Amino acid sequence: MSDRRPLYVTRPELPPLEEFLPYLKEIWDTRILSNNGPFHQQFEQALCEHLGVRHISLFTNATMALVTALQSMRVTGEVITTPYSFVATAHSAMWNGIKPVFVDIDPVTLNLDPRKIEAAITPQTTAIMPIHCYGTPCDVDAIQAIADAYNLKVIYDAAHAFGVRRMEGGEMRSVLNHGDLSVLSFHATKVFNTFEGGAIIAPDAKTKQRIDHLKNFGFINETTVVATGINGKMSEFNAALGLVQLQHVDGAIRRRGEIDALYRKLLADVPGIRLLAPPADAQPNHSYFAVLIGPDFGVSRDAVYEALKAEQIMARRYFYPLISDFPMYRGLPSAAPANLPIARAVADQVLCLPIFPSLEDAEVERVVSVMLAARGQAVFGGPSVLPDVPSQPSGLLRSSTLALST
Ligand SMILES: *Cc1c(COP(=O)(O)O)cnc(C)c1O
């Protein structure tokens, strides 16, 4: 077993420094630092090819991209969104003067529940803002059908969904091509990082051009400003790093998949622990490994969280608290606990375990052994004494341990 380094929920991937130095040299030579420079253009092109999408506009981060995405679609009034996300999702609406309306999540995918959207639509509703939580694709067809019926825009917070594909018409296609726009995050903690960064995926060149203007203060040429834009531009430094990172991301996702499989093997059949079903007909990115710790585990989620922390394993409660519980949102009628029973139950049970490419198998085993020890089960010392448990049948949801029915 390796020395017991502290384990965080993630550890940012970086390429070998030597691979990045020539790019830095070029930036120093050309003195082109920002404003749609050569690396920015190359990175947009390379991302389109890698992800299988048509048009990308790079941003300084995903939050700025979300704010600009809503602005570019002229979303006003109310936007229907999920409470089970990172706070930036709802904040981006508020930055546009739009009221978020929270709708509960699906107990299996933990994504916005399309069956509950229609009841929340009012004359003020102009858009739906779902997220592909942990990279699990939303029910994009059901959401689009509602959007079409009520003439609503759909803006996906796809911060978790880098590289995620789903089966469509006999082919694996990017999930990022759905809705009017999708927004990616390249923050340090995400599957693919440029230190900080983000992007909007747009369906056509005209929409991308409008977004490009909005992220550059609204300038359309040297002297003409046509909108109250912001500075959302990605720098040449981040774009160059992205070009190098792109060469390594497939390998990183492959290793994440192995870690995911090992966790599933070690945690299968543990009473009280529910694993999320791998999405059917999709190519996931294993961006997070979330477990739900139910009442019959014996001890609470927070007890497990503390037990891990005492062993220097910093698991994270993504997403707890719910966005709708933060002070600027909790007064909204849609934030009422009775409106969001599934999201509430999940937020109280969820724990995201460490997952990152350089995490070793022995460290995964250590995480699991600390979890099991937390409820009083005998600790096992190493791989050799691990119980040989059958892996979880794919697609089978062990929901019996989660009291979600309401
Ligand atoms: C990380 C994250 C964001 C914010 O991304 P930044 O690039 O840090 O601004 C937004 N939404 C979700 C769901 C996220 O996980």
The ligand as a MOL file (V3000), in Angstrom:
LIG
                    3D

  0  0  0     0  0            999 V3000
M  V30 BEGIN CTAB
M  V30 COUNTS 15 15 0 0 0
M  V30 BEGIN ATOM
M  V30 1 C -18.3180 23.6260 -11.5810 0
M  V30 2 C -19.7250 23.9090 -11.9120 0
M  V30 3 C -20.1310 25.1780 -12.3710 0
M  V30 4 C -19.2300 26.3680 -12.3710 0
M  V30 5 O -18.1230 26.2220 -13.1800 0
M  V30 6 P -16.9570 27.3100 -13.1200 0
M  V30 7 O -16.1400 27.0030 -14.3400 0
M  V30 8 O -16.1960 27.0540 -11.8480 0
M  V30 9 O -17.5510 28.6630 -13.1480 0
M  V30 10 C -21.4510 25.3300 -12.7520 0
M  V30 11 N -22.3410 24.3290 -12.6780 0
M  V30 12 C -21.9830 23.1040 -12.2320 0
M  V30 13 C -23.0110 22.0130 -12.2050 0
M  V30 14 C -20.6770 22.8630 -11.8070 0
M  V30 15 O -20.3430 21.6550 -11.3160 0
M  V30 END ATOM
M  V30 BEGIN BOND
M  V30 1 1 1 2
M  V30 2 1 2 3
M  V30 3 2 2 14
M  V30 4 1 3 4
M  V30 5 2 3 10
M  V30 6 1 4 5
M  V30 7 1 5 6
M  V30 8 2 6 7
M  V30 9 1 6 8
M  V30 10 1 6 9
M  V30 11 1 10 11
M  V30 12 2 11 12
M  V30 13 1 12 13
M  V30 14 1 12 14
M  V30 15 1 14 15
M  V30 END BOND
M  V30 END CTAB
M  END
